[in-house]
Amino acid sequence: MHTDEAVHACLLGEMFSGGAYAYNPTDFHGPSLYFLTKPFLKLFGVRILADMEAWQLRLVPAILWSLLIFILPLFKPGLGFAGVVAAAVMLSLAAPFVYFSTDFIHESLFLLATMFGLASGWRFLQGGEKRWAVACGVSVGFLIATKETFVLTAVAVGIAFVLSGEWKLVVIGKRRVLSGIGIAVAVALLLMAMFFTSFGAHPSGLWDFLTAGANFTSRAGGQGHEKPWWTYLEWFLAPTVRAVPYSGWIGAVLFVMGAVFTWGRPMVRFLVFFTGVIFAFYCAIPYKTPWLALSFLVPLVLVAGAGVDALWSRFPRGRLVYACVFLVFAGLLLRESWLLCVKFSIDPENPLAYAATSRDVTKVPDRVRVLLGDKATGEEVIQVVMADAWPLPWYLRKFPHVGYWTALPEKVDGAIVIASPEIATESLEGIPGYKFSGFYGLRPDVLALVFKREAQ
């Protein structure tokens, strides 16, 4: 399990322990994913963190991603039938989506809220039905309560709306537009307040969110994840020894075709500008991770689908050829996904495997059980002394007495001590009564050394 997944799982575990979720803007995102996941896990009988399994957590984002594909017909007026089918295929098979859509992180929910918000907002402006204004408000509320990057999405939507000339095509009256905006804003603010205050149990959470702008700005500066502006181009277009980036090149070529051949479609024109602005934002921001790219890859795929539809509708005599070519494309996408998402899923040469957890860490719980022995009572204490121990809290979740320190405590008396090499070299070797029992990789360049207290 990736470090970010482990963090989210442990935060969810705190909610299962009975406490109200307290929004913490320093290192974490919004609370909506946790509130959606908690009742879902209860259906599986989960009551505490130790009951959770990775597949249960990952089922939630997988369902949310499936819903994203399910709502694609809402974009049919712009993409066309063939475009919707092509976009659905790419969102289902392309490696970046396969890799991250099942991780227990916020991206699936964030993208579902983004695209449903765009679709419902567009439909309201075309027909003026209040139900679409409400749907848009719900989407925006979830968007805000999911990730602070909603600010970039909101600004990109506004810029794309102006540049594409969408505002000129609004067919409903000004009064109805203002009424719909009021409804959407009211619904979004209500939903946002409910999530950030933990449905009233933690009122200060809303204030923490409203005053967290400085922290968000600092985080965008990199915080150890800073990379040059062209990083996304390298990740998704540059071949590696593990795979050719078929999804990147197929998506890029079809995106250009969609932009050129269907520029007259207002929805496509908006999506082109939206994709371009979001891409520019994420390139300009020093903080970069591969999953952030989904924010511009998803609308890019929709425009790419419009490109497929343009060929399908403009040149009907070539449809058999197009179908065969698209099947070849689908096969290439499947091959890339097999290599990057299965065979080399945590390989350092895999651009999607960012700070991936080593398979070595899965051996730690079994090793600890062996060291504790058959006579273990369950009351033994495990002391973890590392500056950054993630994802160990997830893998040690079934042991009832585990403590975590960033520096060696004054009293070291645990039955098992797990420490970083720096702490072990400087301190632990000088403490009598402990025997070195092995080392394990947690993440790239991060080791954990295991020590057992010797019998007295």
N, C-alpha and C positions, 0 to 999 in steps of 0.2 A: 504494500500500500504506500502510495506517495506521501511525502511529508504533509502536504496540504490536506490530503484526505484524512490523515491521522489526526491533524489538528481539528478539523471539522467534526470528526467522529467523537473526539474527547469533549468538545464543547457541547455536542448533543448529549453526551453522557452526563454532563453536569445538569442538563435540563431534566433528564430522567431521574436524577437523584432527588428532585423535588424543589430545587431552587428556581426562581424566576430567571429567565435569560437576561443577562445584563450586557447591553451593547458596549463593546470595547473598540473604539475607532483606531487605536494605536496600531494593532497588527492584524485586525480581522475585518471581514466584510459584513454586509447586512444580515439580519436575522431570518429573512423569509425562507431560506432553504431549510433551516432547522425546524421551523414551525410546520412546514409541509412534510418533513420526513418523520417527525416524532409520531404522529398518529398512524402513519403507514407502518412503522416498525412495530408498533403495539399490536398490529394484526398478526405479526409473527411471534408474539409472545415475549418481545423484548421488554425488560423492565429496568435493566442497568447496563452500563457500558460493557460489562463482561459477557452479556448475552448477545451482543451484536456480532454479525459476521459481515465481511467485506461485500459479499454478493448482495446482501440485503440493502446496504447503503447505496450501492451502485445501481440497483434496480430503479431507484427514484430518478436520477438524472437520465437514465435510459428511457424511462417512460416519458419524461418531459421532452426529450429529443424526438421521440416518436410523435408526440403531439405537435411539435414544430413542423414535422413533415406532413402531418395530418391537416394542418391549416393552410398548406400551400395552395389549395384551390381558391382561397380568398384572393390570390394574386392572379387568377386566371385572366381577368380583363386586360392585364398588361402583358402577361407571359404567354398566353394562349395555352391550349390543352397540351400540345407537345412540349411546351416550355415547362409546364408544371411537372409533367412526367420526368423530363430530363433533370430538372432541379431536384426532384425527389430521389432519383437514382444517385446523383452525385452526393447529396447529403447523407445517403445511406451507405455508400461504398467508399468514398474518398477517405484516405488515411487520416487527415487531421480531424475529421468529424468522428470517425470510428474510434480513434485513440482517446479523444477527450470527452465524447458524449456520454461515456459510461464511468468517468471518474467522478468521485463524490466531491465535486467542486461546484462553483456557482454558475458556470458557463451555460449549461443547458437551460436553466431557468432564466438566466439573463437574456439569452438569445430568443427564447420562446416569448418572453414579455416584449422584447424589442419588435419582433416581426409581427406579433399579433397586434401590438399597439399601432404599427404602421398600417396594417391592413384594415383594422377597424376605424382608425382615423380617416383613412382615404375613403372608406365606404360612407362614413358620416358626411364628409364634405361633398360627396356625390349625391346622396339621397336625403340627408338631414334626419335620419331616424335616430331617435334618442337612445335606443338600445346600443347602437354603435358608439355613441358618446360615452355611455356607461362602460362598455367593453374597453374602450381606449383608456378611460380613467383607471380601471382595474389593472390594465397592463402597465400603465405608468407608475401606479402605486407599487406594484411588484418590482418594477425596474429600479425604483429609488431604494426600495428595501432590500435589494439583492446585492448591488455593488455600487461603490462610489463613482465608478466610471460612467454611470448614467449621465453625468454632466457632459461628457464628451459626446455621447449619443444624442442628447437633447440639442446641443449646439449644432451638431452635424445635420440633424433633421431640419433645423431652422434654416441653415445655410443652403441645404439642398432644395428646400421648399421655395426659397427665393430665386436661386440660380436656375432652377428647372422651369420656372414660370407657372408652377402649380397653382399659385394663388389667383392667377388669371382665369383658371378653369373651374373655380368653385361655382356651382350652379345654384346653390341655395342662397337665401337672403342673408343679409348681414345680421339681422336680429337672431335668426336661427343659428348662425355660426357662433355668435357670442353666447347664446344659451347653451349650445353644446359644449363650448369651451368651459363654461362655468360648471356644468355637470361633471365633465371629465376632471377638472381641477379639484372639485369638492370630493369626488370619489377617491382620487389619487391621494389627497392629503389625509383623508380619513383612514385609508388603508395603511399609509405610511406611518401615521401616528400609532395605530394599533400595533403594528409590528415593532417599532422602535421602543415603545413603552411596555412591551411584553403584555399587551392587552390590559394595560393599566397597572400591572404588578410592579413595574419599574419605570415610573414617570420620568426620571432624570435621563433615561436613555434617549429621549427625543432631543433634549438640550445637548447631550453629548454629540449627537449626530449633527445638529445645526451649527455647532461650534468646532467641528472637526476639519474645517477647510485647510488650515495650516498644515495639519498632518497629512492630508491627501496630497497637497502640493509637494511636501517633502518626500513622500513615497514615490511620486511621479519622477523625482529626480534620480531614482535608481535604487538606493539602499542595497547595493551589492548586486543588483540586476541590471546595471547600466550597460548599454551596448550601442554601437554606432547605428545611424539611421537606416542603413541598408540591410540590417540583420534579417528582417522578414523576407526580403527578396532572396537572400542567401539560404534561409531555412527552407523555403518552399519552391525555389527554382533551381538551386545548385545540386547536381547529382552527388551522391556520396557512395562510398564503397558498399553500402548496404542496399540502396535502392535508387532508382531514377524517380524524380518527383513528378510522376505522371499527373497527379491531381493538380499540381501547381500549373503545369504547362497547358493541360487540357482546359482547366478553368480560365486561365488567362486568355487563351486564343478564343474560346467561345464567348468570353466577356467582351472582347473587342468586336467580335461579330455581332453580338447583341446590341452593343452601343451604336454600331454603324448602321445595321440593317433595320433596327426598330427604334431609332431615335425619335420618330414621330409619335410613339406611344408615350403619353404623359407619365405613366407609372414607371416605365423603364427609364425614362430620362431622369426622373427623381432618384431612382435607385442607383443610376450611374454616378450622379453627383454625391449621393450619400456614401457610396462605397469609396469614392475618391477622397472625400473629406475625412472620413474615419481613418482611412489608410494613412493620410498625411498626418493626422493627429498622433497615431500610434508610432509612426516613424520618427516624428519630432520629439516625442517623449523618451527620455533616456531609459526608463524602466521598460524592460521587454521580457516577455515569456511567450512561448509558442501558443498557449491557449488564449492569450489576449487577441491573437490574430483572427479568431473565429468571428469577432465583431465586424471585420470587413470581408472575411471569406464567405460568410453566409449570404449577404446581399450580392456579392460578386457572383455566386453560384446562381442566384435568381436571374441576374442579367445574362449569364451564360445560357440559362434555360431559354431565355427569349431569343438568343442567337440560334439555338436549335430549332425553335418554332419558326423563325424567319425562313430558314432553309426548307423546313417541312412544308410550309404553306406557299412559298414563292415558287418552288420548283417541284411540283408534285410528281413529275416523271422520274425523279431521282430518289424517290422515297425508299425503294428497296436498297439502294446503295447507302443512303443515309442510315437506315436501320442496321445494316451490316457493320458500317463504320462505328456506329454508336455501341454496338455489341462488343466490338474490339476495344473501344474506349473503356467500357465497363469491365472487361477482362483485365485491362492494364491497371485500372483502379483497384480491382480485387487483388491483383498480384502485389501492388505497392502496399495495400493494407495488410496483407498476410506478412510481408517482410517487416514492416515498421510497427505493426500493432500486435504481432504474435511472435514471430521467430526472433526478431531483434528488438523486442519492446523496451529493453532497458540498456541497449548497447550505446556506448558513448558516441558512436558515429551516427546514431539515429537523431535527427534534429528535433523530433518530437519528445524524446526521452530527456527532458530537462530536469536536472538534479534528481534523477531517478533513484528510487530506493533499491539497494542491492538485494539480491535473493539470499545473500548471506544472513541477513537479519532475521529471516524466517526460522533459522536454526536456533536462535537465542532462547526462545521459550523452552524448547526441548532440552537444550543444554542446561538451563537452570533447573529443570525438573530432575535431570540426572544427578546434578550436583547436590541437590537437596536430599535425594535418596528416598527410599521407600518409607522411611520412618518420619518423613516430613508431616507436621501437624497442621500446616496451613497458617500457622502464626509466625513463621519465619519472616524476617524483614529483609527486603532487597533494597540496597542503597545504590542509586544511579547518580554519578558525579560527572557531569559533562556540561559544557557551556551551551550546547544545543543537542539534546538527546533524541530529537524526533527522527524517526517515527517510533522509538522504543515504547512510549506510553501506550500506543495501540497494541503492540505485540506483547506487552507485559500486563495487559488489562485483566487477565484472568487470575493474576496473583493478588491476593487481598491487601498485602502490606508492602507497598512500593513507595519509596520517597525519592525526591529529585532535588539535587543541589547543583549549583553552577560552580561552586568551589568546595574543596574538601572540608567537611564539617569538623568541629572540634572532637566530636565523638563518632568514631567509626566502629560499629559493632554489628553490622548487618551480617546475616548468614551468607549473603552473596553481595559483592560490590562490583558494579560495572562502572568503568571510568574511561575517560579519554586518555590517549597516550601521554599527553602533556601532564595531566594531573597524576597519572600513575607513575611516570618517570620521576617527577619532582617530589611526590609525597608518599604515594601508597607503598612503594617498595621499602620505605623506611618504617612501616607499621608492622610490627610482629604479629604473627598468627594468621597471615593470609597467604594463600598459594595461588600463583597464576594458573588459570585454567583454559586459556584460549583467547583469540581475538576474532572479531567479526566486523565486516564492512557494513556501515549503515547507508551511506550515500557516497558519491564520488569524493575521495580523499578524506573521508570521515570514518575513523575506526573506533570500536568499543572493545576494551579489554575486560575480561571477566576474571574475578578473583573469588576464591572460596575460603571461608574462615576454617582454619584447621581445628581439629578436635583438641579440646583442652585436656 
